[in-house]
């Protein structure tokens, strides 16, 4: 392999800012900050806004949209408009 063309693949801590959840994995992401991890070593820190700990799909706090009710509301709203056009 050629030297100096590959990104630096190393352990990085990803920290979810909304839930204070952090995990250690390997990545090539560039960071400026570091954090001391549970094993006592210092790792690069990459802050993220959402992860599996805070995403509504994974936490079970997902909102269910009533699409059938929305369709009925739309039809009611524009049914009168269609009748007025036919009468004119």
C-alpha positions in Angstrom: 0.0 0.0 0.0 1.1 3.5 -0.7 2.1 5.6 2.4 0.5 8.9 3.4 -2.6 8.5 1.3 -4.9 6.7 3.8 -6.8 8.5 6.6 -5.9 7.9 10.2 -8.1 5.0 11.4 -8.1 5.1 15.2 -10.4 4.7 18.3 -12.7 7.7 18.7 -15.4 8.5 21.4 -18.7 9.6 19.9 -20.8 11.6 22.5 -24.5 12.3 22.1 -25.1 15.8 23.4 -28.8 15.4 23.9 -28.7 12.3 26.1 -25.1 12.4 27.5 -24.5 8.9 26.0 -21.0 8.1 24.7 -19.5 5.1 22.9 -16.1 4.1 21.8 -15.5 2.9 18.2 -13.0 3.1 15.5 -13.2 5.9 12.9 -11.3 8.2 10.5 -13.2 11.3 11.6 -11.0 14.4 12.3 -11.4 15.9 15.8 -9.8 18.7 17.9 -11.1 17.7 21.3 -10.2 14.7 23.5 -11.8 12.9 26.4 -10.7 10.5 29.1 -12.5 7.2 28.6 -13.5 4.6 31.2 -10.3 2.7 30.7 -8.2 5.7 31.8 -6.9 6.4 28.3 -7.5 9.6 26.4 -9.3 9.4 23.0 -10.4 11.9 20.4 -13.9 13.2 21.0 -16.6 13.7 18.3 -19.8 15.3 19.4 -23.1 14.2 17.7 -26.6 15.6 18.1 -28.5 12.3 17.9 -27.8 8.6 18.4 -29.6 5.4 19.2 -30.0 6.7 22.8 -31.9 9.8 21.8 -33.6 9.0 18.5 -37.4 8.6 18.8 -37.4 5.4 16.7 -35.1 3.6 19.1 -36.4 5.1 22.4 -40.0 4.2 21.6 -41.2 7.8 21.8 -42.1 7.9 18.2 -45.2 9.9 17.3 -47.8 8.0 15.2 -49.3 10.2 12.5 -53.0 9.7 11.9 -52.8 9.7 8.1 -56.4 8.4 7.6 -57.8 11.3 9.6 -55.7 13.7 7.6 -57.0 12.4 4.3 -60.6 12.7 5.5 -60.0 16.2 6.7 -58.5 17.1 3.3 -61.5 15.6 1.4 -64.0 17.5 3.6 -62.1 20.8 3.1 -62.0 20.6 -0.7 -65.4 18.8 -1.2 -67.2 22.1 -0.9 -64.8 23.7 -3.3 -65.5 21.1 -6.0 -69.3 21.5 -5.6 -69.0 25.2 -6.0 -67.1 24.7 -9.3 -69.7 22.3 -10.6 -72.5 24.7 -9.8 -70.9 27.6 -11.6 
